[in-house]
C-alpha cells in the first residue's frame, strides 16, 4: 500500500508543478521586432536620376521609377518637387513620404 501512496503523492507533485509552470510553458518565446529599415541618407535629383537611383526611394519600385523617367522625357525637367504628383502613380501621400529625399539640382547622393 505504501507504494501506491508514494506514486499518488509523486503524481500529485508532478501535476502541481506542471500546473504551476503551465503558463510559462505555453508562452511562445518572444520574437524580436522586425528589424527597422536602415534610414536613408542623401537625396535623389529627380531631374537626372536613373531608374536604379529612383528605385532607392521609399515606395518607388521599378515601374514608378520608369514612369518618372518617361514623364521627365515627355514634359522636361521638373521645376518643383510638387510636380512629381503629375507622374501617374505618385499621389500627395507618396510625395510627402519622398520629399525629404528629393532634390532638383546637384548629384544624387541617396544611400541605404
C-alpha positions, 0 to 999 in steps of 0.5 A: 500500500505504501507504494501506491501512496508514494506514486499518488503523492509523486503524481500529485507533485508532478501535476502541481508543478506542471500546473504551476509552470503551465503558463510559462510553458505555453508562452511562445518565446518572444520574437524580436521586432522586425528589424527597422529599415536602415534610414536613408541618407542623401537625396535623389535629383529627380531631374537626372536620376536613373531608374536604379537611383529612383528605385532607392526611394521609399515606395518607388519600385521599378515601374514608378521609377520608369514612369518618372523617367518617361514623364521627365522625357515627355514634359522636361525637367521638373521645376518643383518637387510638387510636380512629381504628383503629375507622374501617374502613380505618385499621389500627395501621400507618396510625395510627402513620404519622398520629399525629404529625399528629393532634390532638383539640382546637384548629384544624387547622393541617396544611400541605404 
